[in-house]
């Protein structure tokens, strides 16, 4: 036992001394976020202590006056604490003497300071310790001049779902409960053939040992009446009901401490979670082990992690919160190596947890690595190596890759790939980490992939490209796509609905050009000048074809064309629908200067694309245009941050720095408003409105961190 203690102590000293080298980062990351500040408040366990299935992340609500500070997990209830000071019950933030201020926010932890009652100062630390354990630690100090009796009631509540108490474990000093957790989700349900637990066990315990415990039906108004009681009643009691068997809405513990002036104490409560088929003894041991866990160690681990990020001089405090939140978002989506990959990988979101978003990596989501690489370049490299490791012998990078392996969704006997951003991402990851070994491996893999695209996505061998037969997912532009989608309401089956395999597609062709340009740059960095010229020549040749076939001089814009005759007509359909894709000619450096100027006029037209919150996916003059984000995956108006970033990148490449800066301001404002309102990032945003409904906490909004890094650099022409 002494040997174990020595090793832990030695480890802590090493981490601490190492962190001392980065002392300034502690000041840099310190924040003072109040309720309406643009703070991202979703937390997940550190990658090393995470697992893909049976994983719980949490959203912290420190801003709602009608509730206490709560930590809620998707479909898995919430934990929080009710205060009682000298018989005064304080159950809502709106009643606090000093409302919560978040001083630190990392991917797996937050530190909040507040006073529920005058003179009772609280420093609350929330840590998602692992996929199965979360804890709340409250350092409580009596800064008053009189003694106070302090009682806290930690609560685990399921809301609309009932909770079955199976007992109060005296060794654990806490509840053991069971419940059913539905795999159903509004957007995309969890697949039950995978190891998502539905019959689950929860533990709820505290330190020090609870003075009493109880299980209750009802809500917090009912609980207030129970713990308050009438001072003069002969039924008055200062303990909970002791119930520990049966169906309830919530369970609670009671912790007491009399604090003299200047005296301090610690309260800690812990929630554990696992499938019922897992080892309960193991979960109990893990819950018990964190009761006196030294939290400073985990804080300093985060300091070391964040020491790598660029130090930006922010224009506003809100920009700083948005910047840190973007890194937290990306890091919070990462899992360690498992299953069929030996590298770390990501999901789109960990809280909420939804099926499509938990289904492995896709290249367009991997554009979040453009930002994440500045936080942890090695981990970003690992995420990209997932594709390299599972790349098929013929060069295919499939639609999805991850722990379940290559997923190519065959359709009409043809494999499905994704929007090819592979070499662009790899080049930018290299630029952040400068790892030549990674660059060399990525160059070989990227070259094989482009060769696959040339052989499989230019079936008529005319030099421009078509999406595959499952284009409606392959082109990653989903629903209400004015060019590829036949019906305005998308009511036909996939083969009749999507025509992207019957067109020479502007977007895919420009993406291939970008890949070739990036491979040329990679070859140059690797000293392969002849190969660099080969890739550059290919990019220039394809750019010439884009300008010959896909530019319409009468409207000054680029469009997809009919595969058979290269016209802007498909049957009775006019293909000249102005989409954000037209501006990717700047990003791919395919537009001549004169045409770029005409694109800029269209871009900055406020009746078309220059909207309040960014560049919409479709011109506001198009009859299909809608500014409403009322579901996921819509491409008839919503703003998608990654695609706006590509427009931004193209503007910078062509020297339109002032316009790029204006677009960046729109994007930061758009994200910041939502973070201030609901403390979430979102899959997409409305170009005109502030109210939206779509999947929250989507990994690719991490690109905002990269945008802010680019904006901090001196302008060049």
Helices and strands as residue ranges (DSSP letters): H 2-20, H 23-29, E 42-43, G 47-49, E 58-61, E 70-72, E 78-85, E 88-90, G 93-95, E 98-105, E 109-117, E 120-128, E 133-142, E 148-157, E 163-169, E 174-180, E 199-207, E 212-216, H 220-228, E 246-248, E 250-259, E 264-275, H 280-289, H 296-306, H 317-331, E 334-335, E 345-346, G 356-358, G 365-368, H 369-372, H 377-390, H 422-433, H 436-456, H 471-474, H 494-497, E 503-504, H 506-525, H 529-549, E 551-552, E 557-558, E 561-562, E 569-570, E 573-574, G 580-583, H 584-587, H 593-603, H 641-653, H 657-678, G 699-702, H 703-711
